[in-house]
Amino acid sequence: MLALSPQVLGLVCAGPVTKTCKRCRRELPIEQFYRVRSNTLSSRCRSCHGVEVRQCVICGADFEGRASRKLCSDRCRKAYRPQTFLTCRYCGRTFGPVDHLARVYCSYACKALAQVVGRRPPMQCNRKAKTAQRIVRYHVQTGRLQRPERCSWCGRQGRIEAAHENYDRPLEVHWLCTSCHRKWDWVDPKGGVTASSGRDLEQSQNGDAEYRA
């Protein structure tokens, strides 16, 4: 009786290392096949598993695909699922085709405007107030105007601001701290800061930066 070495005996007991696919007729490693039972491999490789000749639900043409495929081409897919157009919840404009049905706004601008409804509108410094603040800033930087270290009302030290009573006379200012300046503007508003739309605020940010002297 022929005696086999342990290495050869292990290869014989282990079985074949390749298998031929029943559909594509390719000889592939056994790792490319699904295991249907403990000692049995599927007759098709992983690429051919579940692929059958199916019929398109739109044009009736035969095509090869898996069980989840119902349509043969992109043309039939568009006919089966037509493009969807929606109406913007904010501006009422029709937009589309949409990439998903959860969209309710036509653009990010409409979305942003719809989300700020009920909130305080953004504030913007008008041009006359900006001009007066720039003139004060120029005179302070050149030494023609001296900024005190204390508030002229409460005597508090810290950030001292130039408060205008009339923007047409930019050099006539009261040197106040931030708290006193806010209280004065609240009691006697000068109209230097007004509510603006989101587009006005964007233009203001792209233009000259707001500066409070």
URNOR-V93241 format. One record per backbone hydrogen bond with DSSP energy under -0.5 kcal/mol. CO is the residue of the C=O (numbers start at 1). NH is the residue of the N-H. E is the energy in kcal/mol with one decimal. If there is no record, write none. Layout:
# URNOR-V93241
co: [CO,CO]
nh: [NH,NH]
e: [E,E]
This chain:
# URNOR-V93241
co: [5,6,7,8,9,10,11,12,17,19,21,26,26,28,29,30,32,34,34,37,40,40,43,44,45,48,52,52,54,56,61,63,65,66,70,73,74,75,76,77,84,84,86,88,93,95,100,104,107,108,109,110,111,112,114,116,122,124,126,127,128,129,130,131,132,133,134,135,136,137,138,139,139,140,145,146,149,151,156,158,159,161,161,162,163,166,169,171,172,174,174,175,176,177,178,179,180,181,182,183,184,192,194,197,198,199,200,201,202,203,211]
nh: [9,10,11,12,13,14,15,15,30,28,25,21,28,19,32,33,46,36,42,40,36,37,22,34,49,51,54,65,63,60,56,54,52,69,57,77,78,79,80,81,97,98,95,92,88,86,103,89,111,112,113,114,115,116,117,119,196,194,130,131,132,133,134,135,136,137,138,139,140,141,142,144,145,143,147,148,158,155,151,160,178,163,176,164,174,169,172,173,165,163,176,152,161,181,182,183,184,185,186,187,188,126,124,201,202,203,204,205,206,207,213]
e: [-2.6,-1.8,-1.7,-2.1,-2.1,-1.7,-0.9,-0.5,-1.7,-3.0,-1.0,-2.6,-0.8,-2.9,-2.1,-1.4,-2.6,-0.7,-3.0,-0.7,-1.1,-1.6,-2.4,-0.6,-1.0,-1.7,-0.7,-2.3,-2.6,-0.9,-2.8,-3.7,-2.4,-1.3,-2.1,-1.6,-2.2,-1.6,-2.2,-2.3,-0.6,-2.0,-2.7,-1.0,-2.8,-2.4,-1.2,-2.9,-1.6,-2.5,-2.3,-2.2,-1.6,-0.9,-0.7,-2.0,-2.8,-2.6,-2.0,-2.4,-2.0,-2.1,-2.3,-2.1,-2.0,-2.3,-2.5,-2.2,-2.1,-2.4,-2.0,-1.3,-2.0,-0.7,-0.5,-0.6,-0.8,-1.2,-2.0,-0.6,-0.7,-0.7,-2.5,-0.6,-2.2,-1.4,-1.4,-1.0,-0.8,-2.9,-0.9,-2.8,-3.8,-2.5,-2.1,-2.1,-2.5,-2.2,-1.9,-2.2,-3.0,-2.5,-2.8,-2.1,-1.9,-2.2,-2.0,-2.0,-1.9,-1.6,-0.6]
